[in-house]
Amino acid sequence: MPIITSSNVAQAIVKLVAADALPALMGNLVMGNLVNRDYEPVLAQAGDTINIPVPPTLVANNITEGGTVQLQSPNLGSAQIVLNTHAEATFQIPDVTKVIAAPDLLRLYMQPAVVALAEKIESDLLAAYSQFTANSPVGTPGAPLTEAAIDAAETALFNAKTPAGQPKYLVVSSDAYSQLRQIPRFSEYHTAGDAGLRAIVEGTVGKIKDFFVFRSQFVSKTGSAPATTNNLAFTKSALGLAVRRLNQPLPGTGAIAEFAELGNFGLRVLMSYQPNTLAQQFTVDVLYGIGVLRNSHGVQVKS
């Protein structure tokens, strides 16, 4: 049986906190769970550039009898994502032993830190709407979101040759989501069946015009009243979220780190002692970058 020491007890505390952090973070993400996530457990620093491979384009050749194949030399595309965001949330626990003895109390401390990181990631992902310039924006700024605008967004993605089997997503603000729930053809049982009933009773839109519809409090708004709401229609291949590991603290500095990794995502949990406050300090942090992978696979939807 291993000998119990202050060192391995401290490491066990950090592991417990890390194990509780990542599932909570994933549960608070909307955009973060829809985009292409690229994660490798390799060490990186803020400012590093990640090259994400993009499939090349090939053409079909009509080969005649006795003819030869047409050799193509496609270049594998690459989208660059800069790890330019090191987000952290820090809190202190005066009596860490009491918290470890009561897991619910630990979650009470951890949840605000996790939510803060999730909100930062969501805001950054939705702020990337302006980078989708291959397709013309649809909808009318400052006006309610209409069925015609959604139809135009789906048509634009179809014309951009997005794969038929790849789900399409529409992430909108709370106001735009409310407007969608009031489109008669989608919110009545006699026109939309069970989907219309769910929109009325449960308040969920579900799917419209081949889009899975989600709402977020962090959809970007620009301009003065009436402000322009910058909703986003896209496929998973349109936007990338690259996450990399952060370094361990230097040995002997009094800080202990543990990594939590799940589903192409990872974060670091640091614990250190603060003598000025006589408390244990916890920092939950993540290093990531965001970039457009396929410009034509995203459409700005204005309302």
N, C-alpha and C positions, 0 to 999 in steps of 0.2 A: 504494500500500500504506500503511495507517495506521501512524503512528509508534508504536512500543512504548514506553509510559511506565509508571511505577509505578502511576499511577491506573487505566489500563485493564487492567493485569495484576491489580490488586486486585479490580476489578469482575468480571473473568473468573473469578477464584477463587470469589467469592460465587455467581456464576451456576452454576458447576459443582457447588457444594455444594447449592444450591437444587434443581437438576435431579435430584439423587440423593435428595433428602429426601421429596418428595411421593409418588412411587410406592411407596416403602417404608412411608410412613404409611398409604396406602390398603390395602396388603396386610396390615396389622396390625389393621384395623378389622373388627368383626363387625356390631354395631348401627349403626355409622356408615355402613355400606354398605346397610342395609336401610330406614332411615327416610327421610323426605322432606327432602332437603338443599336449602337455599335459599342461593345464593351470588351475590353481585354484586361486581364489582371496584370498589366505591366506598368511599371512606374513611369510617371510623366510629370511635367511641371507646367505651370501656367504659361501660355504663349507657344507651346508646342503645336505643331500642325499634324493633323491626321489625314491620310489619304484614303478615301473610301472608293473602292472600285465600282465603276458603273458599266454595265454590259454594253458591248459595241452594237452597231447596227449592221445587219447583213442584208443582201438583196438576193432574190430568187432568179436563177438563170434558166432559160428554156433551152434544154439540151436536145439537139436533134440526133437522129440515128447516125451513128458513126462519129458524132462530135465528141468534144472533150469538155470536161468540167471547167468552169471559170473559177480560177483560184482567187480568193479574196484575202486581203491582208488587213483585217480590221485592227484598229488600235483600241485597246481596252481603255475606256474613259476613266476619269478620276475626279472626284469632287473633294475639295479640301475643306476641312473643318478645323478651325483654330480653337484650342482649349483656352478660351479667354475668360472663363468664369470660374472663380473659386468661391463657392457659396458656403457659408457656415452659420450655425446657430449654436449659441453657447449659453449654458445655465449652470447654476451652482446648487448643490445639495448639502445642507449643513450636517445632517446625520445620515450618511450613506448606508450604514448597517441597518437602520430602521427601514429604509426604503427597500433594501434587498429582501428583508423579511416580509415585506408586503408588496408583491408584484403589482397590484393595482395602483399603489402609490407611485411606483416607478413609472408606469404608463402615464400617470398624471403629469409627471415632470417631462417625460419624453415627447408626448404628443404635440405640444406647442412648437417644439424645435423641428419636428418632422414636418408639420404643416407649413411652417415658414419656408423650409427648403422646397417643398412641393409647389407652393405658390410662386416662388422665384423661378423655378423651372417652367411652370405653366406660362407665366407672364413672358418669359424670354421666347418660348416656342411660338406663342400667338403673336408676338411682336415681329416675327419673321414674315408676316403677311405681305409686307411691301416688297419683298424680294421675288415674289411670283409675278413676273412681268411678261411671260410668254403668251399668256391668254389675257384678253381684255377683261377688266372688271365687269361684273354684272350687278344688277340691282341699282337702286337710287339712293344716294347718300341722304340721310336724315329722314327717309320715308320707311313705312312698314315693309318688312320682307314679304315678298309675294311668291306665289307658285310659279309665275313666269320666270322670276330670277333664278329659282332653284332649277327649273327646267333648262335654262340657258347655261348654268354651271355644269350640269350633267352632260349636256351636248358638247360643251367645250372639252371636257375630259375625254369623251368618246372620240371626238375628232383628233385629240392628241394621242390616240391609240393606246390609252391605258389598258392593261391586260383585263380581259373580260372577267376573269376569275378573281381579280384583286378587289377587295371591298373598297367602296368609296365612303368618305366621311365628311360630314358637315358639322363644324363646331361653331356655335352661335352664342350670342349674349342672352341674358335672361329675358330681355325685352323681345328680341327676335324669336326666341323659343315660344314665348307667349303668343306672338303673332302667328306662328305656325300652327299652334293649337286651335286657333280660331278660324283657320281656312275651312269653310264648310265641307268641302269634298273630302277632307282628311280627318275631320273631327265629328262626323256623324256616323252612326251605325249603319244606316240604310245606304250610305255611299262607300264607306271604308270597312264595313264589317267589324270584326273584333278589334282591329287597329284603331278605328274611330271610337269604339267603346272605351279602350284603354286611355285614349287621349282625354276623354271626358271624365272618366271615373278616377283613373290613376294619375293623370296629368303627364303621361309619357308619350312623346311623339313616335319614337321607334324608328320607322324607316319611311322616307319620302323620296320618290323619283330615283330610286336605287341608292340613296344616301342613308347611311346610319347616322342619325342626328344626335348630337350631344350638346349640352350647354355648359358654359363656363363663366365664372364671374370675372375672368381675366382677359376676355376678348378686348382688343385694343380699340379705344375710341379717340378720335382726333377732331380738331376744329371746335368752334364755339356752337352754342345752341342754335338750331338743332345739330348736335354732334353727329359725326359720321361713325357708324359702327362697322368695324372691319372684320366681318365674319370670314371664315375660311373653309373652302371645299378642296379636298385633296385625297390622294391615295397614300399608302404607307411609304411608297418609294419616293415621294416628293420631298420629304424633309427628314434630316438625320440628326440624331442626338448622340454625340460621342462622349463616352465617360471613361476616364482612366484612373488608376490607383494613384494615391498620394503617398509620399514617402513616410516611412516610420520616423518617429522622433529620435533624436540622437540618444544613444544609451547613456544612462547616468544623469539625465536632465530632470528626472522625476516625473516624466509623462509616460503613459502606457497607451498603446494604440491597438485597435482591433478592426478588421475589415468585415463588412457585411456585404455579401454579393448574392444576387438573385435575379434571374431573368434578364440578362444583358444590362444589369445595373449594379452599381456598387458605391458604397460610401464608407467613410472612415469615422470611427468613434475614438476620441481622445479623452483620457482622464488624467488630471493632475491635481496636486494639492495647493491650495492658495492660503499661505500662512496669514495674510492680512485679514482674511475673513474666517479663517479656521473652517473652511469648507472644501469639499471635493468639487472641482470644476469639470464639467463635461462639455466637449465640443463635438458636434456632428457636422461633418463637412463633406463636400463633393466637388470634384473638378470635372467640368464638362464644357462642351462647345456645341453650337448649333449651326447648321448650314443646309442650304438647298441642294438636293441631290439631282432631282429632275424638275426643272423649271416648268415644263409644260404639264406636269401632273398636279398642279395647284392652281386654284382660281380664287381671286378676291371676290367676296360676296358682300356688297355694300347694303347698309340699311340705316 
